[in-house]
Amino acid sequence: MTRLLVSTLVVAAVGSALAQTPQTPAFRAGTHTVSVYATVLGVMVVLAFGTAAICTAIGAAIFLASDTTIAWSRFVQPLQRGPLIIIVTYHVAQVLILLGLAR
């Protein structure tokens, strides 16, 4: 129960921080869609931390970092090594999620 609460607070803090970033016209046009997707990702992370599989929880957090990097690069400012960061974190996250689910 404590893990779920902590995870929810972390997701809420990250969401609040991202909401304070400068928003481009492209972001404002898709605000509803982005908000729904961010909520789904947040729920996924909270549920992953609620499992007993630490690999799944870490993988979900890294997956959130990957998608946050995509959003930042698209809507705020492109990152110098953004594509590399995205592809590495995405694949590491997928492997960790699968390892956690396979146990």
C-alpha positions in Angstrom: 0.0 0.0 0.0 2.8 2.4 0.8 4.5 1.7 -2.5 1.3 2.6 -4.4 0.9 5.8 -2.4 4.6 6.8 -3.1 4.2 6.0 -6.7 1.1 8.0 -7.1 2.8 11.0 -5.5 5.8 10.6 -7.8 3.6 10.5 -10.8 1.6 13.5 -9.6 4.8 15.5 -9.0 6.2 14.7 -12.4 2.9 15.6 -14.0 2.8 18.9 -12.1 6.4 19.8 -13.1 5.7 19.0 -16.8 2.5 21.1 -16.7 4.7 24.1 -15.7 6.9 23.9 -18.8 6.5 26.3 -21.7 3.9 24.9 -24.1 4.2 25.2 -27.9 1.2 25.6 -30.2 1.6 21.9 -31.1 1.2 20.9 -27.5 -1.9 23.1 -26.9 -3.5 21.6 -30.0 -3.3 18.1 -28.6 -3.5 18.9 -24.9 -6.5 16.6 -24.2 -4.9 13.6 -26.0 -1.6 14.2 -24.3 -3.3 14.5 -20.9 -5.2 11.2 -21.4 -2.0 9.4 -22.5 -0.1 10.8 -19.6 -2.8 9.6 -17.2 -2.7 6.1 -18.7 1.1 6.1 -18.3 0.9 7.3 -14.7 -1.6 4.5 -13.9 0.7 2.0 -15.6 3.6 3.1 -13.4 1.5 3.0 -10.2 0.2 -0.5 -11.0 3.7 -1.7 -11.8 5.0 -0.5 -8.5 2.0 -2.4 -6.9 3.4 -5.7 -8.2 5.9 -7.8 -6.3 8.2 -7.7 -9.4 10.8 -5.0 -8.9 12.0 -5.4 -12.5 8.5 -4.6 -13.7 8.3 -1.5 -11.5 11.7 -0.2 -12.6 10.9 -1.0 -16.2 7.7 1.0 -16.0 9.5 4.0 -14.5 12.1 3.8 -17.3 9.3 3.6 -19.9 7.7 6.7 -18.4 11.2 8.4 -18.7 11.3 7.3 -22.3 7.9 8.7 -23.2 8.6 11.9 -21.2 11.8 12.4 -23.3 9.7 12.0 -26.4 7.1 14.6 -25.2 9.9 17.0 -24.1 11.6 16.7 -27.5 8.4 17.2 -29.4 6.6 19.8 -27.4 9.3 21.8 -25.5 12.7 21.6 -27.0 14.6 19.0 -29.0 17.3 17.2 -27.0 20.7 16.9 -28.5 20.8 13.1 -28.0 17.1 12.7 -27.7 16.6 9.8 -30.2 19.4 7.8 -28.6 18.1 8.4 -25.1 14.6 7.4 -26.3 15.5 4.2 -28.1 17.8 3.0 -25.3 15.4 3.7 -22.4 12.5 2.2 -24.4 14.2 -1.1 -25.0 15.7 -1.3 -21.5 12.2 -0.7 -20.1 10.6 -3.4 -22.3 13.2 -6.0 -21.2 12.8 -5.1 -17.5 9.0 -5.3 -17.8 9.1 -8.7 -19.5 11.7 -10.0 -17.0 9.4 -9.0 -14.1 6.3 -10.5 -15.7 8.2 -13.8 -16.6 8.9 -14.5 -12.9 
